[in-house]
Amino acid sequence: MGPSPGVDGDVWCAPLEDAVDVALGQIGFKPQTITISPLGIPCHDPFRMHTVGCRWYGAAVAYVAFVGSADVAAFDFPSTTEGAEPARLIAFGVPPAGWTIPHWSIP
């Protein structure tokens, strides 16, 4: 998990990042960072802050921050097909104050 490319220039998960790049065409904003979390969506809401007892939904989720914007896009990966990982836009907007992109260390 982490910004992709990482500080050393490596892409964290190339197939998932490629899928996000394709899906970003729906938005038209210039991406600043793409962060892929293996944990999925906290509390069934990509912009909800984690609370005790709140379960994680799904598998990997990608969060995209944009140049010159407070908006964040969240994508999940609902299914896989041979050679392709489709990304689905599940949320787009300004997250609530205090929200941060979830980190892998949150249970």
Phi and psi in degrees as GROMACS dihedral restraints (atoms count N, CA, C in turn):
[ dihedral_restraints ]
;  ai    aj    ak    al  type     phi  dphi    fc
    3     4     5     6     1   144.8    20    10
    4     5     6     7     1   175.5    20    10
    6     7     8     9     1   -59.6    20    10
    7     8     9    10     1   143.4    20    10
    9    10    11    12     1  -126.5    20    10
   10    11    12    13     1   120.6    20    10
   12    13    14    15     1   -74.7    20    10
   13    14    15    16     1   153.9    20    10
   15    16    17    18     1   -72.7    20    10
   16    17    18    19     1   179.0    20    10
   18    19    20    21     1   -59.8    20    10
   19    20    21    22     1   -26.2    20    10
   21    22    23    24     1   -90.5    20    10
   22    23    24    25     1     3.7    20    10
   24    25    26    27     1    91.9    20    10
   25    26    27    28     1    -7.9    20    10
   27    28    29    30     1   -77.3    20    10
   28    29    30    31     1   141.3    20    10
   30    31    32    33     1   -81.7    20    10
   31    32    33    34     1   131.5    20    10
   33    34    35    36     1   -65.7    20    10
   34    35    36    37     1   -47.7    20    10
   36    37    38    39     1  -147.1    20    10
   37    38    39    40     1    92.5    20    10
   39    40    41    42     1   -54.9    20    10
   40    41    42    43     1   -45.8    20    10
   42    43    44    45     1   -62.7    20    10
   43    44    45    46     1   -39.6    20    10
   45    46    47    48     1   -70.7    20    10
   46    47    48    49     1   -40.2    20    10
   48    49    50    51     1   -65.1    20    10
   49    50    51    52     1   -39.3    20    10
   51    52    53    54     1   -60.0    20    10
   52    53    54    55     1   -40.9    20    10
   54    55    56    57     1   -64.7    20    10
   55    56    57    58     1   -39.3    20    10
   57    58    59    60     1   -65.8    20    10
   58    59    60    61     1   -43.1    20    10
   60    61    62    63     1   -55.6    20    10
   61    62    63    64     1   -42.8    20    10
   63    64    65    66     1   -65.3    20    10
   64    65    66    67     1   -45.8    20    10
   66    67    68    69     1   -67.6    20    10
   67    68    69    70     1   -25.1    20    10
   69    70    71    72     1   -63.1    20    10
   70    71    72    73     1   -17.6    20    10
   72    73    74    75     1   -59.7    20    10
   73    74    75    76     1   -23.1    20    10
   75    76    77    78     1   -70.1    20    10
   76    77    78    79     1   -22.1    20    10
   78    79    80    81     1   -99.6    20    10
   79    80    81    82     1   -45.9    20    10
   81    82    83    84     1    82.7    20    10
   82    83    84    85     1    11.4    20    10
   84    85    86    87     1  -100.8    20    10
   85    86    87    88     1   151.9    20    10
   87    88    89    90     1   -81.5    20    10
   88    89    90    91     1   119.6    20    10
   90    91    92    93     1   -69.4    20    10
   91    92    93    94     1   141.1    20    10
   93    94    95    96     1   -98.5    20    10
   94    95    96    97     1   -49.2    20    10
   96    97    98    99     1  -139.4    20    10
   97    98    99   100     1   148.0    20    10
   99   100   101   102     1  -119.6    20    10
  100   101   102   103     1   121.1    20    10
  102   103   104   105     1  -117.3    20    10
  103   104   105   106     1   126.6    20    10
  105   106   107   108     1  -110.2    20    10
  106   107   108   109     1   123.0    20    10
  108   109   110   111     1  -109.2    20    10
  109   110   111   112     1   130.4    20    10
  111   112   113   114     1   -76.2    20    10
  112   113   114   115     1    -8.5    20    10
  114   115   116   117     1   -83.5    20    10
  115   116   117   118     1   -22.8    20    10
  117   118   119   120     1    97.1    20    10
  118   119   120   121     1  -155.7    20    10
  120   121   122   123     1  -100.6    20    10
  121   122   123   124     1   123.8    20    10
  123   124   125   126     1   -73.7    20    10
  124   125   126   127     1   133.9    20    10
  126   127   128   129     1    58.6    20    10
  127   128   129   130     1    27.0    20    10
  129   130   131   132     1    61.3    20    10
  130   131   132   133     1    17.2    20    10
  132   133   134   135     1  -141.7    20    10
  133   134   135   136     1   112.6    20    10
  135   136   137   138     1   -64.4    20    10
  136   137   138   139     1   -17.7    20    10
  138   139   140   141     1  -111.7    20    10
  139   140   141   142     1    15.3    20    10
  141   142   143   144     1   -89.1    20    10
  142   143   144   145     1   140.3    20    10
  144   145   146   147     1   -76.6    20    10
  145   146   147   148     1   142.5    20    10
  147   148   149   150     1   -64.3    20    10
  148   149   150   151     1   133.4    20    10
  150   151   152   153     1  -127.1    20    10
  151   152   153   154     1   156.6    20    10
  153   154   155   156     1   -58.8    20    10
  154   155   156   157     1   136.4    20    10
  156   157   158   159     1    83.1    20    10
  157   158   159   160     1     0.3    20    10
  159   160   161   162     1   -88.6    20    10
  160   161   162   163     1   124.9    20    10
  162   163   164   165     1   -84.8    20    10
  163   164   165   166     1   158.9    20    10
  165   166   167   168     1   -94.4    20    10
  166   167   168   169     1   139.4    20    10
  168   169   170   171     1  -110.8    20    10
  169   170   171   172     1   129.0    20    10
  171   172   173   174     1    83.9    20    10
  172   173   174   175     1  -164.1    20    10
  174   175   176   177     1  -109.8    20    10
  175   176   177   178     1  -134.6    20    10
  177   178   179   180     1   -60.9    20    10
  178   179   180   181     1   147.5    20    10
  180   181   182   183     1  -138.0    20    10
  181   182   183   184     1   145.3    20    10
  183   184   185   186     1  -115.0    20    10
  184   185   186   187     1   138.3    20    10
  186   187   188   189     1  -116.7    20    10
  187   188   189   190     1   134.7    20    10
  189   190   191   192     1  -122.7    20    10
  190   191   192   193     1   123.6    20    10
  192   193   194   195     1   -98.6    20    10
  193   194   195   196     1   149.9    20    10
  195   196   197   198     1  -118.1    20    10
  196   197   198   199     1   149.2    20    10
  198   199   200   201     1   -64.1    20    10
  199   200   201   202     1   127.8    20    10
  201   202   203   204     1    69.8    20    10
  202   203   204   205     1    20.8    20    10
  204   205   206   207     1  -143.1    20    10
  205   206   207   208     1   148.1    20    10
  207   208   209   210     1   -88.5    20    10
  208   209   210   211     1    -5.8    20    10
  210   211   212   213     1   -68.6    20    10
  211   212   213   214     1   149.0    20    10
  213   214   215   216     1  -131.4    20    10
  214   215   216   217     1   140.0    20    10
  216   217   218   219     1  -108.0    20    10
  217   218   219   220     1   142.0    20    10
  219   220   221   222     1  -120.0    20    10
  220   221   222   223     1   135.1    20    10
  222   223   224   225     1  -125.9    20    10
  223   224   225   226     1   142.8    20    10
  225   226   227   228     1  -116.6    20    10
  226   227   228   229     1   177.8    20    10
  228   229   230   231     1  -127.9    20    10
  229   230   231   232     1    85.0    20    10
  231   232   233   234     1   -68.2    20    10
  232   233   234   235     1   -28.0    20    10
  234   235   236   237     1  -158.5    20    10
  235   236   237   238     1   163.2    20    10
  237   238   239   240     1  -121.8    20    10
  238   239   240   241     1   149.5    20    10
  240   241   242   243     1  -128.3    20    10
  241   242   243   244     1   166.0    20    10
  243   244   245   246     1   -57.0    20    10
  244   245   246   247     1   119.0    20    10
  246   247   248   249     1    79.3    20    10
  247   248   249   250     1     0.9    20    10
  249   250   251   252     1  -140.9    20    10
  250   251   252   253     1   141.9    20    10
  252   253   254   255     1  -117.9    20    10
  253   254   255   256     1   101.5    20    10
  255   256   257   258     1   -74.1    20    10
  256   257   258   259     1   137.7    20    10
  258   259   260   261     1  -105.9    20    10
  259   260   261   262     1   139.7    20    10
  261   262   263   264     1  -121.7    20    10
  262   263   264   265     1   126.5    20    10
  264   265   266   267     1   -69.6    20    10
  265   266   267   268     1   121.9    20    10
  267   268   269   270     1  -113.8    20    10
  268   269   270   271     1   -17.4    20    10
  270   271   272   273     1  -159.9    20    10
  271   272   273   274     1   145.8    20    10
  273   274   275   276     1  -151.9    20    10
  274   275   276   277     1   123.7    20    10
  276   277   278   279     1   162.1    20    10
  277   278   279   280     1  -173.5    20    10
  279   280   281   282     1   -87.8    20    10
  280   281   282   283     1   117.8    20    10
  282   283   284   285     1   -65.6    20    10
  283   284   285   286     1   161.6    20    10
  285   286   287   288     1   -64.3    20    10
  286   287   288   289     1   155.0    20    10
  288   289   290   291     1   -54.6    20    10
  289   290   291   292     1   136.5    20    10
  291   292   293   294     1    89.4    20    10
  292   293   294   295     1   -11.3    20    10
  294   295   296   297     1   -71.9    20    10
  295   296   297   298     1   141.0    20    10
  297   298   299   300     1  -132.2    20    10
  298   299   300   301     1   160.0    20    10
  300   301   302   303     1   -62.3    20    10
  301   302   303   304     1   128.1    20    10
  303   304   305   306     1   -59.9    20    10
  304   305   306   307     1   144.4    20    10
  306   307   308   309     1  -104.4    20    10
  307   308   309   310     1   155.3    20    10
  309   310   311   312     1   -61.7    20    10
  310   311   312   313     1   -22.4    20    10
  312   313   314   315     1   -81.1    20    10
  313   314   315   316     1    -8.9    20    10
  315   316   317   318     1   -75.9    20    10
  316   317   318   319     1   128.4    20    10
